[in-house]
Amino acid sequence: MERLEGKRAIVTGAGNGIGREISLRLASEGARVALADLDEEAANKVAGEIGGGETLVHKTDVTKPEEVEALVARVVSEWGGLDVMVNNAGVGIAASAPDTKLDDWQFVIDVSLKGTFLGIKHAVPAMRESGGGSIVNMSSIAALVGLKDRAAYCAAKGGILALTRASAIDHIEEGVRVNCIAPGTVETPWVDRITAGYDDPAEAKEIMKARQPHGRFVQPEEIAAMAAYLASDESSSVVGACMTVDGGVTAR
Ligand SMILES: NC(=O)c1ccc[n+]([C@@H]2O[C@H](COP(=O)([O-])OP(=O)(O)OC[C@H]3O[C@@H](n4cnc5c(N)ncnc54)[C@H](O)[C@@H]3O)[C@@H](O)[C@H]2O)c1
């Protein structure tokens, strides 16, 4: 029997990078996966890649309360409940606090932190009705160590870690586990976007790679493996945890 057989899962930011890989992995382990992304075309492509498994694509902006509510309601109405919620959608910008424009601060906090809050807010009641569930939030090593020129991003990811622990304590007695993953630098389109803001993007990319003690970027498949573990019943005693998958960055 597949580890995630019978599980009904939502992945936000499922169209690209880490979210795409998590969606493929959950489906390959037997889950039904709802692919939620602003970019519907990208989510549809991932649904095509999953092929055989049952999927559902739902265009969602995680910053909009009514859209997150509708996403969860659709999964419950089509599949009869919700077992796994992966709050993965997130954005980052590269700047220190004085150099961060107020609009950029708000954008990063809205997508990453408010989006995660809304995911938890609407997933918990659905999971309660389903007899329990697992929520996996995408934090970052930016929550654990100070990263240069990432003020808003560090704040958002630190908020996700604190919200993960608070929600884990609030909902464990209802059978809902809440955990987060703290990836190091993962090779996704996000890395190219964030380094594009530097005078020498190639050099900035090399610096990001060198930050990893194991000397390479983390691969999205490695984050997906952790997400699948946290989604599964094998992690039943893992509650309010922050699972680092960072090549050793935070071991320094
Ligand atoms: N790549 C890394 O090095 C790294 C490291 C640590 C944590 N993370 C986190 O992992 C998550 C995924 O990152 P990634 O590298 O795969 O990024 P990515 O940019 O490659 O993919 C992000 C996806 O989220 C979607 N998205 C953006 N805003 C959205 C919104 N408002 N509503 C719904 N979907 C939205 C995008 O359309 C895209 O498909 C993010 O939370 C990111 O902060 C990434």
The ligand as a Tripos MOL2 file, in Angstrom:
@<TRIPOS>MOLECULE
LIG
   44    48     1     0     0
SMALL
NO_CHARGES

@<TRIPOS>ATOM
      1 N1         14.0980   28.3060   -3.5120 N.am      1 LIG1
      2 C1         14.6710   28.4500   -2.3210 C.2       1 LIG1
      3 O1         15.8920   28.5520   -2.1800 O.2       1 LIG1
      4 C2         13.8330   28.4720   -1.0760 C.ar      1 LIG1
      5 C3         14.4740   28.3430    0.1540 C.ar      1 LIG1
      6 C4         13.7260   28.3430    1.3260 C.ar      1 LIG1
      7 C5         12.3490   28.4650    1.2420 C.ar      1 LIG1
      8 N2         11.7550   28.5960    0.0220 N.ar      1 LIG1
      9 C6         10.2930   28.7390    0.0080 C.3       1 LIG1
     10 O2          9.7070   27.6890   -0.7290 O.3       1 LIG1
     11 C7          8.4880   28.1400   -1.3120 C.3       1 LIG1
     12 C8          8.4960   27.8550   -2.8020 C.3       1 LIG1
     13 O3          9.6040   28.5170   -3.3670 O.3       1 LIG1
     14 P1         10.1250   28.2070   -4.8450 P.3       1 LIG1
     15 O4         11.5810   28.4170   -4.8030 O.co2     1 LIG1
     16 O5          9.5700   26.9220   -5.3490 O.co2     1 LIG1
     17 O6          9.4520   29.4620   -5.6140 O.3       1 LIG1
     18 P2          8.9640   29.6040   -7.1230 P.3       1 LIG1
     19 O7          8.9390   31.0700   -7.3390 O.co2     1 LIG1
     20 O8          9.7790   28.7550   -8.0200 O.co2     1 LIG1
     21 O9          7.4670   29.0620   -7.0980 O.3       1 LIG1
     22 C9          6.5080   29.7110   -6.3130 C.3       1 LIG1
     23 C10         5.1030   29.4120   -6.8460 C.3       1 LIG1
     24 O10         4.1790   30.1300   -6.0040 O.3       1 LIG1
     25 C11         3.2270   30.7750   -6.8300 C.3       1 LIG1
     26 N3          2.7010   31.9520   -6.1510 N.ar      1 LIG1
     27 C12         3.3270   33.1440   -5.9460 C.ar      1 LIG1
     28 N4          2.5000   33.9880   -5.3200 N.ar      1 LIG1
     29 C13         1.3370   33.3260   -5.1150 C.ar      1 LIG1
     30 C14         0.0960   33.6710   -4.5270 C.ar      1 LIG1
     31 N5         -0.1290   34.8950   -4.0360 N.pl3     1 LIG1
     32 N6         -0.8820   32.7360   -4.4760 N.ar      1 LIG1
     33 C15        -0.6850   31.5120   -4.9890 C.ar      1 LIG1
     34 N7          0.4660   31.1220   -5.5770 N.ar      1 LIG1
     35 C16         1.4560   32.0260   -5.6410 C.ar      1 LIG1
     36 C17         3.9840   31.1360   -8.0970 C.3       1 LIG1
     37 O11         3.0810   31.3370   -9.1860 O.3       1 LIG1
     38 C18         4.8740   29.9120   -8.2690 C.3       1 LIG1
     39 O12         4.2230   28.8990   -9.0210 O.3       1 LIG1
     40 C19         8.3880   29.6310   -0.9590 C.3       1 LIG1
     41 O13         7.6010   29.7870    0.1980 O.3       1 LIG1
     42 C20         9.8240   30.0110   -0.6660 C.3       1 LIG1
     43 O14         9.9340   31.1240    0.1840 O.3       1 LIG1
     44 C21        12.4580   28.5970   -1.1350 C.ar      1 LIG1
@<TRIPOS>BOND
     1     1     2 1
     2     2     3 2
     3     2     4 1
     4     4     5 ar
     5     4    44 ar
     6     5     6 ar
     7     6     7 ar
     8     7     8 ar
     9     8     9 1
    10     8    44 ar
    11     9    10 1
    12     9    42 1
    13    10    11 1
    14    11    12 1
    15    11    40 1
    16    12    13 1
    17    13    14 1
    18    14    15 2
    19    14    16 1
    20    14    17 1
    21    17    18 1
    22    18    19 2
    23    18    20 1
    24    18    21 1
    25    21    22 1
    26    22    23 1
    27    23    24 1
    28    23    38 1
    29    24    25 1
    30    25    26 1
    31    25    36 1
    32    26    27 ar
    33    26    35 ar
    34    27    28 ar
    35    28    29 ar
    36    29    30 ar
    37    29    35 ar
    38    30    31 1
    39    30    32 ar
    40    32    33 ar
    41    33    34 ar
    42    34    35 ar
    43    36    37 1
    44    36    38 1
    45    38    39 1
    46    40    41 1
    47    40    42 1
    48    42    43 1
@<TRIPOS>SUBSTRUCTURE
     1 LIG1         1 GROUP 0 **** ****
